[in-house]
Amino acid sequence: MDREPPSSSGGTAVAGTTAPTESSSAPPQDAWIHTYNSFLPLWPSLSHSPQSTIPITISRVNQVDAARLDVEMSAMLKEQLVKVFSLMKPGMLFQYEAELDAFLEFLIWRFSIWVDKPTPGIALMNLRYRNERATESRQKVRTGLEGPGLTVAQKLWYCIATVGGQYIWARLQSFSAFRRWGDTEQRSLAQRIWILLQRVEGIYRAASFGNLLIFLCTGRYRNLIERALRARLVYGSPNMNRAVSFEYMNRQLVWNEFSEMLLLLLPLLNSSSVRNLFRPFSKDKSSSSAEDDTLCPICRATPTIPFVAIPCQHRYCYYCLRTRCAAAPSYRCSRCSEPVSAMQRHGGAPTE
């Protein structure tokens, strides 16, 4: 049997399937070169485009502790400096206290911030100052901690604000208080200056409180001076371990609070009342009968002017028993816890 030749329809179908493959053409080999040359003028603008700095989080506790440590160090230096003038005329150093504080603050600034070094408290917390104005565009930043330190202008303004500002304000406050500007007649120049100073202080305190709230939210700029100068505290070393232990500080704070509480409560407590309160719970019930009746149970001495408490007839010193009854009308005997209704001289008539 002869095999029939393929139909024309089948040949047409095969030709139809191969037609699109033959018609589709690949891009020229040098197309990427033209694309690269077209984008080449845009590379400099893209590489130098402003970008936000890598967001980093600096511990707020470290920043606050650094400020506290700086204050304590200044107080220690001031204490040592005052001891140098301890043999001089009393009260003479008090007149120059503002100048002394300014001198110490200037020394700390001169040998720390001015020479691109952190203050002692900032150094202990592994922090340093960074110029935020120079780090707005991210260039060669990998960890977010890079960036230049403060400029000369920022350092000078920092000194003027911290040292000079505090000194001028302290002198104005002391001078106005000494001259009694607040007590002068109304609408006088001194009264107006006094009111202006009070308003400036109120505005500054309100601004400082607002800055504190912002600092607690963002962790940037502890005070208004740092915010105005754009001087931010960042970590000095990203891999440095925390070298400060707060165990001693926490223990000291606990003991300080406990001692203050005792100093507040002890004067309000009556030792005999407390002792009588716990006497019924004592295990040794016969201890009171075994005590020497010839001694006053309050001062533990032989009564010079012996008096007895009524109705229990226990012997006391007149002064001890009289003061206890006057301090507490419902005073109870220190030996038997019986209420003392009256007192009488030993072998005499009773007295109220």
C-alpha positions, 0 to 999 in steps of 0.5 A: 500500500502506498503511503499518502503524502502529508496534507497541505493543512499540516504543512501550513500548521508547521509553518505557522508555529515556526513563523513567530520564532523566526520573526522575534529578534534578540537585542543587539549585543551592545545594548547594555553599553548604550544603557550604561552610558545613558545612566552614567551622568546620574551616578554622581547625583545618586551617590551624593544624594542626602540620606538619613543617618542610620537610626541608633538608640543610645541608653537614656540611663547612661546619658543621665548617669553621665550628667550625675557623675559629672555633677558629683565630680564637680562637687568633690573638686569643690570640696577639696578646693574649699579645704585649701581655704579653710584657714582663711577668714570665715565667710570670705570664700562664700562671697566668691562661690559663683566664681569658684563654681565657674572656675571649676566648670571651666577647668573641666571644659578646658581639659575635656571637651576643648581637646576633643575628649569626653568629660569624666562622667561621659567617658565612664558611660562610654559616650562621646559628643557628635556633631549631628549637623555633619552627619545628616548625610550618610557617608561611609557610615556602617554602624551609625556611631561614626561622625565628627566631633564638635567644631571649634564654634560649638565648643566655644558656645558650649563653654559660653552657655554652661560656664558663662551662662550659669555664672551670670545667672547666679550673680543676677540672682544673688545681686537681686536678692541682696538688693531686694528688687522684689520688695521695691515699690511697683513700676520701678526699674528694679521691680521690672527687672525682677519680674523679667528675671522671674519670667525668664526663669519660668520660661526656661524651666518650662522649656527644660521640662519639655526638652526632658519629655522629648529626651525620654521619647527620643533619647536625644539631647539631655538639655537645651544647650545640647539641642541648640548646638546639635551636640548628641551623645553617642557611644564611643565604642560599639563593642565596649562592655559596660564597666560601671557596676551599680551594686554599691550605688543601689545599696547606698541608695537603699541605706540612705532611704532607710536611715532617713525613714528611721530618722523620721519615725524614731522621734515619733515612737515611745520606747516604753510604749513599744516595749509594753506593746510587745510585752504580752507576746513575750515568752518569758512571763516571769521576767518582770517578777525577777527584776530588781524592784529597787531600780527604776524600770525606765532609767535602770538606776536607783531612784533618788526621789522614789515614787510608786505608780498606782495601783501597781505600786512599782517604784520609779524615779519621780522625773521618769514617771512624771514625764511619762505620765505627762507625755502619755495620759494613758501610760502603762507601767513598764513592769506589769503593763497596768495603766497608771492612774496616779503616783505617790511618793514612796511612803507618802500620799498619792498625787494625780 
